[in-house]
Amino acid sequence: MNKIKAFFSNVKLEMFKVSWPTREELLNSTAVVVVSVALLAVFIGMADLFFTFMVGLIIK
């Protein structure tokens, strides 16, 4: 039981050492991720449509 208490005590100490991002940094990073995911989704969707069309032509 003492090992568990020591572990969580050390976790608490380490959490105070963490350099947390500012609100502005967090919002900017979130925006970059959302835009990147949206662009990737559009690209994958377009590639899927293209390959579906090409396979349809080959099968006919």
Residue, then its C-alpha position, 0 to 999 in steps of 0.5 A: m500500500n505504501k508503494i501506491k501512495a508513494f507512486f501517486s505522491n510522485v505523480k503529483l510532484e511531476m504534474f507540478k513540473v509540467s509546462w502546460p500550454t497557454r490558452e492561445e497555444l492550445l487553441n492554435s494547436t487545436a485549430v491546426v489539428v482540426v484543419s489538418v484532419a478536415l483536409l485529410a478527410v477531403f483528400i481521402g474522400m476524393a481518392d475513394l471516389f476516384f478509385t471507385f469510378m476507375v474500378g467501375l470503368i474497369i468492371k464494365 
